[in-house]
Each structure stands twice: as structure tokens, then as C-alpha cells.
Amino acid sequence: MEHISGILSANLDVVYFIYGLAFVIMGLAILLQPKKTAVLL
């Protein structure tokens, strides 16, 4: 496990890039869903 954490701490720019990219993809997936008409009762 220490080997993996050593790799991650040595490449923090790549780790944060993937983290930010995942957030962007998640946001696009939410925004691009077809809009449902809200029915208020």
C-alpha cells in the first residue's frame, strides 16, 4: 500500500487532473439529461 501512496504523492498533478476531469464529466452527465416536466400537485 505504501508503494501506491508513494506513486500518488509523486504525481499529484496527475491525480488532481483525473479528479477534476471526473467532476467535469459528472457535471456534464447531469446537465445533459433530458429535462422532465415537473408536475406540481
PDB file of N, CA, C and O in Angstrom:
ATOM      1  N   MET A   1       0.830  -1.207   0.000  1.00  0.00           N
ATOM      2  CA  MET A   1       0.000   0.000   0.000  1.00  0.00           C
ATOM      3  C   MET A   1       0.866   1.258   0.000  1.00  0.00           C
ATOM      4  O   MET A   1       0.499   2.270  -0.598  1.00  0.00           O
ATOM      5  N   GLU A   2       2.008   1.193   0.668  1.00  0.00           N
ATOM      6  CA  GLU A   2       2.879   2.364   0.696  1.00  0.00           C
ATOM      7  C   GLU A   2       3.456   2.657  -0.680  1.00  0.00           C
ATOM      8  O   GLU A   2       3.760   3.805  -1.003  1.00  0.00           O
ATOM      9  N   HIS A   3       3.605   1.601  -1.497  1.00  0.00           N
ATOM     10  CA  HIS A   3       4.111   1.813  -2.860  1.00  0.00           C
ATOM     11  C   HIS A   3       3.115   2.641  -3.674  1.00  0.00           C
ATOM     12  O   HIS A   3       3.511   3.535  -4.423  1.00  0.00           O
ATOM     13  N   ILE A   4       1.823   2.341  -3.526  1.00  0.00           N
ATOM     14  CA  ILE A   4       0.800   3.089  -4.271  1.00  0.00           C
ATOM     15  C   ILE A   4       0.741   4.532  -3.786  1.00  0.00           C
ATOM     16  O   ILE A   4       0.667   5.451  -4.602  1.00  0.00           O
ATOM     17  N   SER A   5       0.772   4.747  -2.473  1.00  0.00           N
ATOM     18  CA  SER A   5       0.709   6.117  -1.955  1.00  0.00           C
ATOM     19  C   SER A   5       1.963   6.900  -2.344  1.00  0.00           C
ATOM     20  O   SER A   5       1.902   8.118  -2.509  1.00  0.00           O
ATOM     21  N   GLY A   6       3.082   6.221  -2.490  1.00  0.00           N
ATOM     22  CA  GLY A   6       4.295   6.896  -2.944  1.00  0.00           C
ATOM     23  C   GLY A   6       4.160   7.365  -4.376  1.00  0.00           C
ATOM     24  O   GLY A   6       4.579   8.471  -4.718  1.00  0.00           O
ATOM     25  N   ILE A   7       3.572   6.523  -5.216  1.00  0.00           N
ATOM     26  CA  ILE A   7       3.360   6.911  -6.617  1.00  0.00           C
ATOM     27  C   ILE A   7       2.388   8.090  -6.696  1.00  0.00           C
ATOM     28  O   ILE A   7       2.612   9.039  -7.448  1.00  0.00           O
ATOM     29  N   LEU A   8       1.310   8.022  -5.914  1.00  0.00           N
ATOM     30  CA  LEU A   8       0.305   9.087  -5.971  1.00  0.00           C
ATOM     31  C   LEU A   8       0.863  10.409  -5.461  1.00  0.00           C
ATOM     32  O   LEU A   8       0.582  11.459  -6.040  1.00  0.00           O
ATOM     33  N   SER A   9       1.642  10.376  -4.396  1.00  0.00           N
ATOM     34  CA  SER A   9       2.188  11.630  -3.863  1.00  0.00           C
ATOM     35  C   SER A   9       3.266  12.195  -4.782  1.00  0.00           C
ATOM     36  O   SER A   9       3.522  13.399  -4.760  1.00  0.00           O
ATOM     37  N   ALA A  10       3.905  11.343  -5.591  1.00  0.00           N
ATOM     38  CA  ALA A  10       4.904  11.840  -6.525  1.00  0.00           C
ATOM     39  C   ALA A  10       4.259  12.439  -7.772  1.00  0.00           C
ATOM     40  O   ALA A  10       4.899  13.215  -8.481  1.00  0.00           O
ATOM     41  N   ASN A  11       3.000  12.091  -8.051  1.00  0.00           N
ATOM     42  CA  ASN A  11       2.310  12.571  -9.249  1.00  0.00           C
ATOM     43  C   ASN A  11       0.992  13.243  -8.883  1.00  0.00           C
ATOM     44  O   ASN A  11      -0.064  12.902  -9.417  1.00  0.00           O
ATOM     45  N   LEU A  12       1.069  14.200  -7.969  1.00  0.00           N
ATOM     46  CA  LEU A  12      -0.162  14.840  -7.508  1.00  0.00           C
ATOM     47  C   LEU A  12      -0.863  15.626  -8.615  1.00  0.00           C
ATOM     48  O   LEU A  12      -2.088  15.748  -8.607  1.00  0.00           O
ATOM     49  N   ASP A  13      -0.090  16.161  -9.572  1.00  0.00           N
ATOM     50  CA  ASP A  13      -0.729  16.911 -10.647  1.00  0.00           C
ATOM     51  C   ASP A  13      -1.616  15.995 -11.480  1.00  0.00           C
ATOM     52  O   ASP A  13      -2.703  16.400 -11.893  1.00  0.00           O
ATOM     53  N   VAL A  14      -1.170  14.768 -11.731  1.00  0.00           N
ATOM     54  CA  VAL A  14      -1.979  13.820 -12.494  1.00  0.00           C
ATOM     55  C   VAL A  14      -3.205  13.403 -11.687  1.00  0.00           C
ATOM     56  O   VAL A  14      -4.298  13.259 -12.235  1.00  0.00           O
ATOM     57  N   VAL A  15      -3.016  13.211 -10.386  1.00  0.00           N
ATOM     58  CA  VAL A  15      -4.132  12.801  -9.530  1.00  0.00           C
ATOM     59  C   VAL A  15      -5.216  13.876  -9.523  1.00  0.00           C
ATOM     60  O   VAL A  15      -6.398  13.564  -9.669  1.00  0.00           O
ATOM     61  N   TYR A  16      -4.822  15.146  -9.353  1.00  0.00           N
ATOM     62  CA  TYR A  16      -5.815  16.216  -9.326  1.00  0.00           C
ATOM     63  C   TYR A  16      -6.438  16.444 -10.691  1.00  0.00           C
ATOM     64  O   TYR A  16      -7.597  16.851 -10.776  1.00  0.00           O
ATOM     65  N   PHE A  17      -5.687  16.188 -11.773  1.00  0.00           N
ATOM     66  CA  PHE A  17      -6.255  16.320 -13.107  1.00  0.00           C
ATOM     67  C   PHE A  17      -7.366  15.291 -13.328  1.00  0.00           C
ATOM     68  O   PHE A  17      -8.433  15.617 -13.848  1.00  0.00           O
ATOM     69  N   ILE A  18      -7.101  14.045 -12.925  1.00  0.00           N
ATOM     70  CA  ILE A  18      -8.124  12.997 -13.079  1.00  0.00           C
ATOM     71  C   ILE A  18      -9.322  13.300 -12.191  1.00  0.00           C
ATOM     72  O   ILE A  18     -10.465  13.083 -12.593  1.00  0.00           O
ATOM     73  N   TYR A  19      -9.068  13.805 -10.976  1.00  0.00           N
ATOM     74  CA  TYR A  19     -10.141  14.147 -10.046  1.00  0.00           C
ATOM     75  C   TYR A  19     -11.022  15.247 -10.629  1.00  0.00           C
ATOM     76  O   TYR A  19     -12.248  15.157 -10.572  1.00  0.00           O
ATOM     77  N   GLY A  20     -10.405  16.282 -11.187  1.00  0.00           N
ATOM     78  CA  GLY A  20     -11.171  17.368 -11.791  1.00  0.00           C
ATOM     79  C   GLY A  20     -11.900  16.916 -13.038  1.00  0.00           C
ATOM     80  O   GLY A  20     -13.029  17.339 -13.286  1.00  0.00           O
ATOM     81  N   LEU A  21     -11.266  16.059 -13.830  1.00  0.00           N
ATOM     82  CA  LEU A  21     -11.906  15.560 -15.039  1.00  0.00           C
ATOM     83  C   LEU A  21     -13.144  14.743 -14.687  1.00  0.00           C
ATOM     84  O   LEU A  21     -14.157  14.826 -15.382  1.00  0.00           O
ATOM     85  N   ALA A  22     -13.073  13.959 -13.621  1.00  0.00           N
ATOM     86  CA  ALA A  22     -14.233  13.180 -13.192  1.00  0.00           C
ATOM     87  C   ALA A  22     -15.377  14.106 -12.781  1.00  0.00           C
ATOM     88  O   ALA A  22     -16.539  13.816 -13.067  1.00  0.00           O
ATOM     89  N   PHE A  23     -15.058  15.222 -12.110  1.00  0.00           N
ATOM     90  CA  PHE A  23     -16.094  16.172 -11.727  1.00  0.00           C
ATOM     91  C   PHE A  23     -16.747  16.802 -12.954  1.00  0.00           C
ATOM     92  O   PHE A  23     -17.966  16.969 -12.989  1.00  0.00           O
ATOM     93  N   VAL A  24     -15.948  17.152 -13.959  1.00  0.00           N
ATOM     94  CA  VAL A  24     -16.489  17.763 -15.176  1.00  0.00           C
ATOM     95  C   VAL A  24     -17.394  16.777 -15.902  1.00  0.00           C
ATOM     96  O   VAL A  24     -18.479  17.145 -16.351  1.00  0.00           O
ATOM     97  N   ILE A  25     -16.958  15.533 -16.018  1.00  0.00           N
ATOM     98  CA  ILE A  25     -17.772  14.519 -16.699  1.00  0.00           C
ATOM     99  C   ILE A  25     -19.076  14.282 -15.940  1.00  0.00           C
ATOM    100  O   ILE A  25     -20.134  14.136 -16.552  1.00  0.00           O
ATOM    101  N   MET A  26     -19.001  14.244 -14.611  1.00  0.00           N
ATOM    102  CA  MET A  26     -20.207  14.044 -13.814  1.00  0.00           C
ATOM    103  C   MET A  26     -21.169  15.214 -13.984  1.00  0.00           C
ATOM    104  O   MET A  26     -22.379  15.017 -14.099  1.00  0.00           O
ATOM    105  N   GLY A  27     -20.628  16.435 -13.999  1.00  0.00           N
ATOM    106  CA  GLY A  27     -21.482  17.603 -14.188  1.00  0.00           C
ATOM    107  C   GLY A  27     -22.135  17.617 -15.557  1.00  0.00           C
ATOM    108  O   GLY A  27     -23.312  17.957 -15.678  1.00  0.00           O
ATOM    109  N   LEU A  28     -21.380  17.248 -16.599  1.00  0.00           N
ATOM    110  CA  LEU A  28     -21.962  17.195 -17.939  1.00  0.00           C
ATOM    111  C   LEU A  28     -23.034  16.117 -18.032  1.00  0.00           C
ATOM    112  O   LEU A  28     -24.064  16.320 -18.675  1.00  0.00           O
ATOM    113  N   ALA A  29     -22.800  14.976 -17.397  1.00  0.00           N
ATOM    114  CA  ALA A  29     -23.783  13.901 -17.438  1.00  0.00           C
ATOM    115  C   ALA A  29     -25.090  14.339 -16.784  1.00  0.00           C
ATOM    116  O   ALA A  29     -26.171  13.979 -17.249  1.00  0.00           O
ATOM    117  N   ILE A  30     -24.990  15.119 -15.701  1.00  0.00           N
ATOM    118  CA  ILE A  30     -26.201  15.599 -15.033  1.00  0.00           C
ATOM    119  C   ILE A  30     -26.895  16.658 -15.881  1.00  0.00           C
ATOM    120  O   ILE A  30     -28.119  16.644 -16.017  1.00  0.00           O
ATOM    121  N   LEU A  31     -26.114  17.581 -16.453  1.00  0.00           N
ATOM    122  CA  LEU A  31     -26.723  18.679 -17.210  1.00  0.00           C
ATOM    123  C   LEU A  31     -27.319  18.221 -18.531  1.00  0.00           C
ATOM    124  O   LEU A  31     -28.266  18.838 -19.018  1.00  0.00           O
ATOM    125  N   LEU A  32     -26.791  17.155 -19.124  1.00  0.00           N
ATOM    126  CA  LEU A  32     -27.251  16.730 -20.444  1.00  0.00           C
ATOM    127  C   LEU A  32     -28.395  15.727 -20.386  1.00  0.00           C
ATOM    128  O   LEU A  32     -28.860  15.255 -21.423  1.00  0.00           O
ATOM    129  N   GLN A  33     -28.854  15.399 -19.171  1.00  0.00           N
ATOM    130  CA  GLN A  33     -30.006  14.503 -19.080  1.00  0.00           C
ATOM    131  C   GLN A  33     -31.233  15.209 -19.636  1.00  0.00           C
ATOM    132  O   GLN A  33     -31.374  16.421 -19.472  1.00  0.00           O
ATOM    133  N   PRO A  34     -32.121  14.473 -20.289  1.00  0.00           N
ATOM    134  CA  PRO A  34     -33.339  15.102 -20.808  1.00  0.00           C
ATOM    135  C   PRO A  34     -34.183  15.676 -19.672  1.00  0.00           C
ATOM    136  O   PRO A  34     -34.375  15.044 -18.633  1.00  0.00           O
ATOM    137  N   LYS A  35     -34.677  16.880 -19.898  1.00  0.00           N
ATOM    138  CA  LYS A  35     -35.436  17.562 -18.868  1.00  0.00           C
ATOM    139  C   LYS A  35     -36.828  16.933 -18.740  1.00  0.00           C
ATOM    140  O   LYS A  35     -37.507  16.694 -19.738  1.00  0.00           O
ATOM    141  N   LYS A  36     -37.237  16.671 -17.500  1.00  0.00           N
ATOM    142  CA  LYS A  36     -38.570  16.157 -17.240  1.00  0.00           C
ATOM    143  C   LYS A  36     -39.462  17.322 -16.820  1.00  0.00           C
ATOM    144  O   LYS A  36     -39.038  18.208 -16.077  1.00  0.00           O
ATOM    145  N   THR A  37     -40.683  17.307 -17.297  1.00  0.00           N
ATOM    146  CA  THR A  37     -41.606  18.376 -16.890  1.00  0.00           C
ATOM    147  C   THR A  37     -42.068  18.115 -15.463  1.00  0.00           C
ATOM    148  O   THR A  37     -42.533  17.024 -15.134  1.00  0.00           O
ATOM    149  N   ALA A  38     -41.932  19.129 -14.630  1.00  0.00           N
ATOM    150  CA  ALA A  38     -42.290  18.982 -13.217  1.00  0.00           C
ATOM    151  C   ALA A  38     -43.810  19.097 -13.065  1.00  0.00           C
ATOM    152  O   ALA A  38     -44.440  20.034 -13.555  1.00  0.00           O
ATOM    153  N   VAL A  39     -44.361  18.121 -12.379  1.00  0.00           N
ATOM    154  CA  VAL A  39     -45.810  18.120 -12.117  1.00  0.00           C
ATOM    155  C   VAL A  39     -46.010  18.487 -10.658  1.00  0.00           C
ATOM    156  O   VAL A  39     -45.658  17.718  -9.763  1.00  0.00           O
ATOM    157  N   LEU A  40     -46.576  19.665 -10.421  1.00  0.00           N
ATOM    158  CA  LEU A  40     -46.808  20.133  -9.058  1.00  0.00           C
ATOM    159  C   LEU A  40     -48.235  19.793  -8.653  1.00  0.00           C
ATOM    160  O   LEU A  40     -49.188  20.157  -9.342  1.00  0.00           O
ATOM    161  N   LEU A  41     -48.377  19.095  -7.535  1.00  0.00           N
ATOM    162  CA  LEU A  41     -49.719  18.716  -7.070  1.00  0.00           C
ATOM    163  C   LEU A  41     -50.176  19.642  -5.965  1.00  0.00           C
ATOM    164  O   LEU A  41     -51.280  19.485  -5.445  1.00  0.00           O
TER     165      LEU A  41
END
